[in-house]
Amino acid sequence: MTMKVREATSRDLPRILEIERLAFAQPWSLDSFRRELLLPFSRILVAADGQSEAVGQPAGFLCRWLVADECHILNVAVDPERRRGGIAMALMTEAIGEAKTKYIHLVTLEVRRSNVAARSLYRKLNFNERRLRANYYGPGEDAIVMELHLGGVR
Ligand SMILES: CC(C)(COP(=O)(O)OP(=O)(O)OC[C@H]1O[C@@H](n2cnc3c(N)ncnc32)[C@H](O)[C@@H]1OP(=O)(O)O)[C@@H](O)C(=O)NCCC(=O)NCCS
């Protein structure tokens, strides 16, 4: 089955919320996702099976902001039953590709130090681990700030 990455609409929100709740102990709320859909600098991408936009429930999603010349990845999650199938890689590749077309210089994100899978995904995409933010996610839960320099010149 072909995996297609497309922009999310409000009709995707129930499925996005389901994936979010399966992926995170402290998930975003439905209202948070609704707000993201309304923000002009925010974009949610979904990866879904099928050729047609009407076909297929999302198996994963990504949320990013474009602010000034920076792209910030706020959230990426894949249905646990669909992991290790390249879905996160497809979503990240799309977001990075879009950033390049908009002459964005830097893609940033924060990841839990304990999140081996996500850190490995980002390293595979050539992100560098830049800084540690101690206790960012709560006591003992440090964040690592990761950056990908795109080096585009306008
Ligand atoms: C992290 C996450 C998004 C990866 O999604 P995925 O679709 O399974 O990832 P992909 O199949 O695209 O994997 C791409 C690469 O990431 C790395 N990776 C993914 N899962 C991994 C794991 N469990 N252990 C180690 N490396 C992993 C590998 O390098 C992998 O390449 P490979 O399969 O060729 O070895 C997924 O595990 C997830 O939803 N986790 C919970 C939510 C989360 O932590 N999000 C990130 C918040 S910063």
The ligand as a MOL file (V3000), in Angstrom:
LIG
                    3D

  0  0  0     0  0            999 V3000
M  V30 BEGIN CTAB
M  V30 COUNTS 48 50 0 0 0
M  V30 BEGIN ATOM
M  V30 1 C 9.7520 7.9220 17.1830 0
M  V30 2 C 8.6490 7.4580 16.2230 0
M  V30 3 C 7.8830 8.6770 15.7400 0
M  V30 4 C 9.3260 6.7310 15.0230 0
M  V30 5 O 8.3070 6.3900 14.0830 0
M  V30 6 P 8.4990 5.2050 13.0080 0
M  V30 7 O 7.5260 5.4130 11.9220 0
M  V30 8 O 8.4910 3.9080 13.7090 0
M  V30 9 O 9.9700 5.4900 12.4840 0
M  V30 10 P 10.5830 5.0010 11.0920 0
M  V30 11 O 10.0740 3.6500 10.7660 0
M  V30 12 O 10.3960 6.0860 10.0750 0
M  V30 13 O 12.1150 4.8670 11.4950 0
M  V30 14 C 13.1340 5.6340 10.8930 0
M  V30 15 C 14.4130 5.4200 11.6820 0
M  V30 16 O 14.2480 5.8770 13.0400 0
M  V30 17 C 14.9890 5.0280 13.9280 0
M  V30 18 N 14.0820 4.2930 14.8080 0
M  V30 19 C 12.7310 4.2600 14.7360 0
M  V30 20 N 12.2380 3.5130 15.7410 0
M  V30 21 C 13.2850 3.0390 16.4400 0
M  V30 22 C 13.4220 2.2170 17.5880 0
M  V30 23 N 12.3480 1.6950 18.2090 0
M  V30 24 N 14.6630 1.9750 18.0610 0
M  V30 25 C 15.7460 2.4890 17.4640 0
M  V30 26 N 15.6950 3.2800 16.3440 0
M  V30 27 C 14.4730 3.5550 15.8550 0
M  V30 28 C 15.7390 4.0480 13.0360 0
M  V30 29 O 16.9710 4.6660 12.6870 0
M  V30 30 C 14.8170 3.9790 11.8360 0
M  V30 31 O 15.4380 3.5470 10.6740 0
M  V30 32 P 15.4860 1.9450 10.3640 0
M  V30 33 O 14.1090 1.4020 10.5720 0
M  V30 34 O 15.9410 1.9070 8.9430 0
M  V30 35 O 16.4510 1.3810 11.3390 0
M  V30 36 C 7.6980 6.4330 16.8970 0
M  V30 37 O 8.4580 5.4690 17.5780 0
M  V30 38 C 6.7240 7.0560 17.8730 0
M  V30 39 O 5.6090 7.4550 17.4990 0
M  V30 40 N 7.1320 7.1560 19.1570 0
M  V30 41 C 6.2470 7.7470 20.1790 0
M  V30 42 C 6.1160 9.2350 19.9920 0
M  V30 43 C 7.4640 9.9280 20.0310 0
M  V30 44 O 8.3290 9.5930 20.8400 0
M  V30 45 N 7.6400 10.9280 19.1810 0
M  V30 46 C 8.8350 11.7240 19.0980 0
M  V30 47 C 8.7500 12.8420 20.0770 0
M  V30 48 S 10.2240 13.8720 19.9950 0
M  V30 END ATOM
M  V30 BEGIN BOND
M  V30 1 1 1 2
M  V30 2 1 2 3
M  V30 3 1 2 4
M  V30 4 1 2 36
M  V30 5 1 4 5
M  V30 6 1 5 6
M  V30 7 2 6 7
M  V30 8 1 6 8
M  V30 9 1 6 9
M  V30 10 1 9 10
M  V30 11 2 10 11
M  V30 12 1 10 12
M  V30 13 1 10 13
M  V30 14 1 13 14
M  V30 15 1 14 15
M  V30 16 1 15 16
M  V30 17 1 15 30
M  V30 18 1 16 17
M  V30 19 1 17 18
M  V30 20 1 17 28
M  V30 21 1 18 19
M  V30 22 1 18 27
M  V30 23 2 19 20
M  V30 24 1 20 21
M  V30 25 1 21 22
M  V30 26 2 21 27
M  V30 27 1 22 23
M  V30 28 2 22 24
M  V30 29 1 24 25
M  V30 30 2 25 26
M  V30 31 1 26 27
M  V30 32 1 28 29
M  V30 33 1 28 30
M  V30 34 1 30 31
M  V30 35 1 31 32
M  V30 36 2 32 33
M  V30 37 1 32 34
M  V30 38 1 32 35
M  V30 39 1 36 37
M  V30 40 1 36 38
M  V30 41 2 38 39
M  V30 42 1 38 40
M  V30 43 1 40 41
M  V30 44 1 41 42
M  V30 45 1 42 43
M  V30 46 2 43 44
M  V30 47 1 43 45
M  V30 48 1 45 46
M  V30 49 1 46 47
M  V30 50 1 47 48
M  V30 END BOND
M  V30 END CTAB
M  END
